[in-house]
Every structure is written in structure tokens, then in C-alpha cells.
């Protein structure tokens, strides 16, 4: 029983000591909360199909699509997911991969397979077996003159074999989000197992025009390949008549384009155009004639540009928050409190007419370690405004309230007070520990003497009892008085 009490005392003391330590530590801890709210948008490789404008453009092609090249917004579409043959617009994927994987200063050598393995009637620029050409010049040959043998040579140069390069094309298509595309060769010569959709080609072209090397070649009208080891210089001319100022199909806002044709695919055309700050991509497939393909593309692009207008997408009162302000003094950081935040005016951007404020998301990017003093109107960050995964622009976040710097004399006084407080807390901790130790020692000593005193009393009582029962008559009379005292504590059997 005594030992149970002892352990109970120790448990109680331990709990008291633990609570005291936690309380002391809690007093020295400071937390700072941020009151800044934000909203983020998930990125996606899919196009944003939110168009809601009812119109009939009388597109002649079997299928088409028009998208914003930056945001990925689908502005217009017709049978955009129908599986069709792409023909030579396949080469957009080929050159995109070449720009990503190749080296522009390399030399491409044309093998026998590259020169003679392209199929009857293929477009070419007359490369010979063993002919060497600069890698970048080869890409000009592919996009401007649609040279099939150069596609084969570039594929072998990058991956060793055409088959491995085609596998890479299909992997890239899947990576970009294409779900209805399969390539069988790098040039687009007809194969029943070589197909895509307008939607997928828009995804591929959107990725391609954001590659600087690709865009430089894609937007070129004429190019000269210097003399090679087997031929004189070659003069290349872009086959897309929308890019030639002397053509009746010339389109003023065109940036780049790629044509395609074979008997099963009919005419295909990808166009990339820009006006002011707007960039659009159109894709038409299975058009019955090059003239109709140019007409459809121009109609799509004109329609798209006509929809764009400046819109206020985020109002100045749509964002608020707080941010802490600090001041450094003698290698220490002092928290001076929070300032309120607001937007420095409304945010506007040029978007299609069917886009509104409810379709955008925002994400604040605030400066770190804002130092006092801060005046009202000081820029302390930016608010990124997104449409889908595209950054429409940035709005400045400014201080709605200000805060002054604390005089150094006040900081000096505060530092002394903090040092005094730290010393007092440390002293209290030491005193607390000493008190706990003394208290424990007192309890232990008290229990010890209690246990020892109990043992002595029991020993004395047992000693009296033994003398009475084992003594003779003289002893009996001598201890008669002791017997009377003992009998009240023990019953003696005679």
C-alpha cells in the first residue's frame, strides 16, 4: 500500500512538472498568420471548349477547328473529332520533334532508305543517296517544300531508324493530349493506319508554334540551301499560298502555315495568324480543292478575330488580403503587424466575346519580407489572372494601409525587455525545476521515515509478546504491568 502511494505521488508530480514546462515554453512562442486568399487553376493539355456563339460559316471542309493559340479556347469547330487522313500536315509533328531533339548545327546524311523509301509520287527536293545537308536547312526543306525524303533522313538522324522516330511521334501526340491520332510515317504519305483529327492537330500545332526554332522555320516564305557535297544550292518556296503576297489567296495576318494533299486525304491546311495581341490556329481537313481550303481558313480566321474585345475580367474590389511587415535591427527580425492589400485598379484583357469574369481564376504572388516603412499604394506583389492554364496577364497588388518604421531607440528598449523576459523565463524554469526536485525529495524522505518507523514499532510489539509467553512466574509478575498495556493490542492464546 505504501509503495502504491509512493508511485501515485511521483505520477502527480511528473504531470505537474510537464504542464509547467509546456506553459513556460508556450509563453515564448510567437505565431504569425497570413490573411491572403488565393485561387489557383488546374492545368490541362485539352483545349477549352467553351464557345457559345451561334454562327454558320458555311465551311466546305469535312471537318475544321479554330482555336486561340495562347489560351486554347475553341472558337469554332465542325466535326473536329472525326478521324481523317492528315497528309503532309503530319510534318508539323515531325519538325516539332526535330526542333526538340536535334541539333541545328548537325549534318544530316541521306541514306538509300530515305531517298527511295518514300513511296511513288511523294513530294521531294531531289536529295541523292549520301548527300549531306545542314540539320536546320533540312527542316526548311520539310516545312517549305514538304520534302518526304528529308523527313526520312531527319528521322534516322535523330533515332537511328524511321520506326523508332515514328514511335516517338505517337508518344509525343499522347503527351499533348491527342486521343484519336496514330502516325505510321514521318511525312504523311497515305497509310490506312496513319490518321488524326482537327482537334488533335490543333493541339500539336499549339505546342509547335510555342517552340521558337519551329516558329522561325514555319513563318518563312523563301529559303536557300547552300551547295552540298552532291548538289548546287537549292531555292525553297513555301507551298502555302496564303503566305505569298503575290498570291490571290494571300492572307494579311498570316504568320505560318502547312499544306497537305493526297487522294484519300484530299486537301488539308493548318494556318497560324495574328492580329494585334490575338493569335489563332485554324485546321481544315478533307477539303475538295486547295482554293476551298484557303477560303475556309481565311473565313475561320476572320470570324475569330472579329470576336475579340477588351473586357474587364477582375475588378479592383475582387481581391483583398493581408501581409506581415517586418523591420530588421541588429540581426533580429521584428514583426510590426499586418497591412491590408488591394488591387491597383481593374484588370482587362482582349478575349473572345463569350469569355466572362466567371471563367477566370487568380493566384496572388506576394513579395517576401516586406520591410517597413510601407506607404499606402506601394506595390507588394502581383495577381496572376488565368484562363484555363493560360496566363492572361498580371494586376498589381498594392498596400491599402501603411505602416511606419519603429525608431531604433524603441527597438533597443524592446530588445532589452525581451532579453529581460528571456532571462526571467529561464530563471523561472530553473526555480521551477528546483522546487519540483525539493518537493520530490521531501515526499521520498517522508515515505522513507514512515516506512522505517512502522518497522520499528512492529519489531517492538513482537518483542513484548515473546517475553510474556515464554517467561516463568517471576517474569510473569515482573511484567504484569506491561501485560496490561499489551493486551489491548494483541490477544494472547494461553
C-alpha positions in Angstrom: 0.0 0.0 0.0 2.8 2.4 0.9 4.6 1.7 -2.4 1.4 2.4 -4.3 1.1 5.7 -2.6 4.7 6.4 -3.5 4.2 5.8 -7.2 1.0 7.9 -7.2 2.8 10.8 -5.7 5.6 10.5 -8.3 3.0 10.4 -11.2 1.2 13.5 -9.9 4.5 15.4 -9.6 5.5 14.4 -13.1 2.2 15.7 -14.6 2.6 19.0 -12.7 6.2 19.4 -13.9 5.2 18.6 -17.6 2.4 21.1 -17.6 4.6 23.8 -16.1 7.3 23.2 -18.8 4.7 23.4 -21.6 3.2 26.6 -20.2 6.6 28.2 -19.9 7.6 27.2 -23.5 4.2 28.4 -24.8 4.8 31.9 -23.5 8.0 32.3 -25.6 6.4 31.1 -28.9 5.1 33.6 -31.4 2.9 32.7 -34.4 2.1 34.8 -37.5 -0.9 34.1 -39.7 -1.4 35.2 -43.3 -4.8 36.5 -44.3 -4.1 36.3 -48.0 -6.6 34.3 -50.0 -5.9 32.9 -53.4 -7.4 30.7 -56.2 -5.5 28.5 -58.5 -6.4 26.8 -61.7 -5.6 23.3 -62.7 -3.5 22.9 -65.9 -4.7 20.8 -68.7 -3.5 19.8 -72.2 -7.0 19.7 -73.6 -8.5 22.6 -75.5 -11.1 24.7 -73.7 -14.3 24.1 -75.5 -16.4 27.0 -74.0 -17.5 28.7 -77.2 -21.2 29.6 -77.3 -21.6 31.8 -80.4 -24.2 30.6 -82.8 -23.0 31.1 -86.4 -22.9 29.3 -89.7 -19.7 30.0 -91.6 -20.6 27.5 -94.4 -17.3 25.7 -94.2 -16.7 23.5 -97.2 -14.3 21.1 -95.5 -15.4 17.8 -94.0 -14.0 19.0 -90.6 -12.4 22.1 -89.1 -11.5 23.8 -85.9 -10.4 27.3 -84.9 -8.7 27.9 -81.5 -6.9 30.7 -79.6 -3.2 29.7 -79.9 -2.5 31.1 -76.4 -5.4 30.1 -74.3 -6.5 27.0 -76.2 -10.1 28.3 -76.3 -12.1 26.6 -79.1 -13.8 29.4 -81.0 -15.4 27.3 -83.8 -15.5 23.7 -84.8 -17.1 21.3 -87.2 -16.7 17.6 -86.9 -13.4 18.4 -85.1 -13.1 14.8 -83.6 -13.8 13.0 -86.8 -10.9 10.7 -87.7 -9.4 11.6 -91.1 -6.1 11.4 -93.0 -3.7 14.4 -92.4 -1.4 14.0 -95.4 1.6 16.4 -95.2 0.4 18.5 -92.2 1.9 15.5 -90.4 5.2 17.3 -90.9 4.3 19.8 -88.2 4.8 17.0 -85.6 8.0 15.8 -87.4 9.6 19.2 -87.3 8.5 19.9 -83.7 10.2 16.8 -82.6 13.3 17.6 -84.7 13.5 21.0 -83.0 13.2 19.5 -79.6 15.5 16.5 -80.1 18.0 17.6 -82.7 21.0 19.9 -83.0 20.7 22.7 -85.6 24.4 22.5 -86.4 24.4 18.8 -87.1 24.8 17.3 -90.6 22.1 15.0 -91.9 23.1 12.3 -94.4 20.5 10.8 -96.7 20.5 7.0 -96.8 19.2 4.8 -99.6 16.1 4.1 -97.5 15.5 7.8 -97.1 15.8 8.6 -100.8 14.0 5.5 -102.2 11.6 4.5 -99.4 9.2 7.4 -99.6 6.5 6.0 -101.9 5.6 6.7 -105.5 4.5 10.3 -106.2 5.9 11.7 -103.0 6.9 15.3 -102.8 10.7 15.8 -102.6 13.6 18.2 -103.3 15.8 15.8 -105.1 18.2 14.6 -102.4 20.7 11.9 -103.5 22.0 8.9 -101.6 24.9 10.0 -99.4 24.0 13.7 -99.8 24.8 15.8 -96.7 22.8 18.8 -95.6 22.8 21.0 -92.5 20.1 19.9 -90.0 18.4 23.3 -89.9 18.4 23.5 -93.7 16.8 20.1 -93.8 13.9 21.3 -91.6 13.3 24.2 -94.0 13.1 21.6 -96.8 10.4 19.7 -94.8 8.1 22.6 -94.0 8.5 24.8 -97.1 8.7 22.2 -99.8 7.2 19.3 -98.0 10.2 17.0 -98.8 9.4 13.4 -97.8 12.9 12.1 -98.3 14.3 14.7 -95.9 11.7 13.7 -93.3 13.1 10.1 -93.5 16.7 11.3 -93.2 15.9 13.5 -90.2 14.0 10.6 -88.5 17.0 8.3 -89.0 19.4 11.0 -87.8 17.5 11.5 -84.5 16.5 7.9 -83.6 18.6 5.6 -85.8 15.6 4.2 -87.6 12.4 5.7 -89.0 10.3 3.2 -87.0 11.8 4.5 -83.7 11.1 8.1 -84.7 7.5 7.3 -85.5 7.1 5.7 -82.1 8.4 9.0 -80.7 5.8 10.8 -82.7 3.0 8.8 -81.2 4.4 9.2 -77.7 4.5 12.9 -78.2 0.9 13.0 -79.5 -0.3 11.2 -76.4 1.7 13.5 -74.2 0.0 16.5 -75.8 -3.5 15.0 -75.2 -4.2 13.6 -78.6 -6.7 10.7 -78.3 -7.6 10.0 -81.9 -4.2 10.1 -83.6 -1.8 7.4 -84.9 1.2 8.1 -87.1 2.7 5.4 -89.4 5.4 7.5 -91.0 7.1 10.9 -90.5 5.8 12.6 -93.7 2.1 11.8 -94.2 2.2 9.6 -97.3 -1.0 7.6 -97.3 -1.3 4.7 -94.9 -4.6 3.3 -93.6 -3.1 3.3 -90.1 -2.0 7.0 -90.3 -4.7 9.3 -89.1 -5.7 12.2 -86.8 -8.4 14.7 -86.2 -8.7 18.5 -86.5 -8.8 18.7 -82.7 -5.6 16.7 -82.3 -3.8 18.7 -85.0 -4.8 21.9 -83.2 -3.2 20.5 -80.0 0.0 19.6 -81.9 0.2 23.0 -83.7 -0.4 24.9 -80.5 2.6 23.2 -79.0 4.7 23.7 -82.1 4.2 27.4 -82.5 5.4 28.0 -79.0 8.8 26.5 -80.0 11.0 29.3 -81.2 13.0 27.3 -83.7 9.9 25.7 -85.2 8.2 29.1 -85.5 11.1 30.7 -87.3 11.0 28.0 -90.0 7.2 27.8 -90.0 6.9 31.5 -90.7 9.5 31.6 -93.6 8.4 32.2 -97.1 11.6 31.6 -99.0 14.9 29.9 -98.1 18.1 28.9 -99.8 20.0 25.7 -99.0 23.7 26.2 -99.8 25.6 23.8 -102.1 26.1 20.3 -100.7 28.6 17.6 -101.4 26.4 16.4 -104.3 24.3 19.3 -105.5 24.3 23.0 -106.1 22.2 25.4 -104.0 18.5 24.9 -103.7 15.9 27.6 -103.6 12.9 26.7 -101.4 9.5 28.4 -101.6 6.6 27.9 -99.1 3.8 26.0 -100.8 1.2 27.7 -98.6 -0.2 30.4 -100.9 -1.8 32.3 -98.0 1.8 33.3 -97.2 2.7 34.7 -100.6 1.9 38.4 -101.1 1.6 37.9 -104.8 -1.0 35.1 -104.5 -4.8 35.8 -104.7 -5.1 33.7 -101.6 -2.6 35.8 -99.6 -3.9 36.5 -96.0 -2.6 39.7 -94.5 -2.4 38.4 -90.8 -0.8 35.0 -91.6 2.2 34.0 -89.7 2.8 30.4 -90.8 1.1 27.5 -92.5 1.4 24.0 -93.8 -0.5 22.4 -96.7 -1.2 18.7 -97.3 -2.8 16.6 -100.0 -3.2 13.0 -101.3 -6.1 11.3 -102.9 -7.5 9.8 -99.7 -7.0 12.9 -97.5 -7.9 15.5 -100.2 -6.7 18.9 -99.2 -5.6 19.7 -95.6 -4.3 23.0 -94.3 -3.1 24.4 -91.0 -2.8 28.2 -90.6 -1.4 30.3 -87.8 -2.3 34.0 -87.9 -2.0 37.0 -85.6 -3.7 40.4 -85.2 -2.9 42.9 -82.5 -2.4 40.7 -79.4 -4.5 37.8 -80.7 -3.0 34.6 -82.1 -5.3 32.0 -83.8 -4.8 28.5 -85.3 -7.2 27.0 -87.9 -7.2 23.5 -89.2 -9.3 22.3 -92.1 -9.3 18.6 -93.3 -10.8 16.8 -96.3 -11.4 19.9 -98.4 -12.2 19.3 -102.1 -9.6 21.6 -103.6 -6.7 23.9 -102.4 -8.8 27.0 -103.2 -11.6 25.9 -100.9 -9.0 25.1 -98.2 -7.6 28.6 -98.4 -11.1 30.1 -98.4 -12.2 28.1 -95.4 -9.1 29.0 -93.4 -9.5 32.7 -94.2 -13.2 32.7 -93.2 -12.3 30.9 -89.9 -9.6 33.4 -89.1 -11.7 36.5 -90.0 -14.5 35.2 -87.8 -12.2 34.5 -84.9 -10.6 38.0 -85.0 -14.0 39.6 -85.1 -15.0 38.2 -81.8 -12.2 39.6 -79.7 -12.7 42.7 -77.5 -11.2 44.2 -74.4 -13.1 43.0 -71.3 -12.8 43.8 -67.6 -12.2 40.4 -66.0 -11.2 41.2 -62.5 -12.5 44.3 -60.6 -10.4 46.3 -58.2 -12.5 45.1 -55.3 -12.4 41.4 -56.2 -9.2 40.8 -54.2 -8.3 41.6 -50.6 -5.8 40.3 -48.1 -3.1 41.0 -45.5 0.6 40.5 -45.3 3.0 40.9 -42.4 5.6 43.7 -42.3 9.0 43.3 -40.7 11.9 45.5 -39.6 15.5 44.3 -39.2 17.6 45.6 -36.3 20.9 44.1 -35.1 20.4 40.8 -37.0 17.0 40.4 -35.5 13.6 40.5 -37.3 10.8 42.3 -35.6 7.2 41.7 -36.6 5.4 45.1 -36.8 2.0 43.8 -37.8 0.0 43.3 -41.0 -1.1 45.7 -43.7 -4.2 45.3 -45.8 -3.9 44.7 -49.6 -6.0 45.6 -52.6 -5.7 45.6 -56.4 -4.4 48.7 -58.2 -7.4 49.1 -60.4 -9.4 46.7 -62.7 -7.7 44.1 -64.8 -8.7 43.9 -68.5 -7.6 41.7 -71.4 -8.5 41.0 -75.0 -10.6 37.9 -75.1 -13.4 36.4 -77.2 -16.8 37.9 -76.6 -18.1 34.7 -75.0 -15.5 34.8 -72.2 -16.5 36.5 -69.0 -15.2 37.1 -65.5 -16.7 33.9 -64.1 -14.3 31.8 -66.3 -11.1 33.2 -65.0 -9.1 32.3 -61.9 -6.5 34.3 -60.0 -3.3 33.5 -58.0 -1.5 36.1 -55.9 2.2 36.3 -56.0 3.3 38.4 -52.9 6.7 39.7 -52.2 8.5 38.2 -49.3 9.9 40.0 -46.2 8.1 43.3 -46.7 10.2 45.9 -44.9 8.9 48.9 -43.0 8.1 51.7 -43.8 5.3 50.8 -46.2 3.2 53.6 -47.7 -0.4 53.3 -49.0 -0.2 52.4 -52.7 3.2 50.6 -52.5 3.3 47.6 -54.9 3.8 44.4 -52.8 3.1 41.8 -55.4 1.0 40.8 -58.5 -2.2 38.9 -59.1 -1.8 36.4 -61.9 -5.0 36.1 -63.9 -5.6 32.8 -65.7 -8.0 31.5 -68.3 -7.7 27.7 -68.1 -3.9 27.1 -67.9 -3.1 30.3 -69.8 -1.8 33.4 -68.1 -3.9 36.3 -69.4 -1.8 38.9 -67.5 -0.9 40.4 -64.2 -2.5 43.0 -61.9 -0.5 44.9 -59.3 -1.3 44.3 -55.7 -0.7 47.4 -53.5 -0.9 48.3 -49.9 -4.3 49.5 -48.8 -2.9 50.6 -45.4 0.5 51.8 -44.4 2.9 51.2 -41.5 5.7 53.3 -40.2 9.2 52.0 -39.2 9.8 51.8 -35.5 12.6 54.2 -34.2 15.8 52.4 -33.3 15.6 53.7 -29.7 12.3 51.8 -29.3 13.8 48.7 -30.8 16.7 49.0 -28.4 14.3 49.2 -25.5 12.3 46.3 -26.9 15.4 44.3 -27.2 16.4 44.9 -23.6 12.9 44.0 -22.4 13.0 40.8 -24.5 16.3 39.9 -23.1 15.0 40.5 -19.6 11.9 38.5 -20.3 14.1 35.6 -21.6 16.3 35.8 -18.5 13.2 35.8 -16.3 11.7 32.8 -18.1 14.9 30.9 -17.9 15.2 31.7 -14.1 11.6 30.7 -13.6 12.3 27.4 -15.3 15.3 26.7 -13.1 13.4 27.7 -9.9 10.5 25.5 -11.0 12.8 22.6 -11.6 14.5 23.1 -8.2 11.1 23.3 -6.4 9.9 20.1 -8.1 13.1 18.3 -7.1 12.9 19.5 -3.5 9.2 18.5 -3.4 10.1 15.1 -4.7 12.9 14.7 -2.1 10.6 15.7 0.7 8.0 13.2 -0.4 10.7 10.5 -0.7 12.1 11.2 2.8 8.7 11.4 4.3 7.8 8.0 2.9 11.2 6.6 3.9 10.8 7.7 7.6 7.2 6.5 7.6 8.3 3.0 6.4 11.2 2.9 8.8 9.1 4.0 11.8 6.5 1.3 11.0 9.1 -1.4 11.0 10.4 -0.3 14.5 7.0 -0.4 16.1 6.2 -3.8 14.7 9.6 -5.1 16.0 9.0 -3.7 19.5 5.5 -5.2 19.7 6.6 -8.6 18.7 9.4 -8.4 21.3 6.9 -7.7 24.2 4.7 -10.6 23.1 7.6 -13.1 23.1 8.7 -12.3 26.6 5.3 -12.8 28.1 4.5 -16.1 26.5 7.9 -17.7 27.1 8.7 -16.3 30.7 8.4 -18.0 34.1 6.2 -17.0 37.1 8.7 -14.4 38.3 8.8 -12.9 34.8 5.1 -13.0 34.8 4.8 -10.9 38.0 7.6 -8.7 36.8 6.0 -7.9 33.6 2.4 -7.8 34.9 2.1 -4.1 34.2 3.4 -4.5 30.7 0.9 -7.2 30.0 -2.0 -4.9 30.8 -0.6 -2.5 28.2 0.0 -5.1 25.6 -3.3 -6.9 25.9 -5.1 -4.0 24.3 -3.2 -4.6 21.1 -2.9 -8.3 20.9 -5.0 -11.3 22.0 -2.6 -13.8 23.7 -3.6 -17.5 23.5 -2.9 -19.4 26.7 
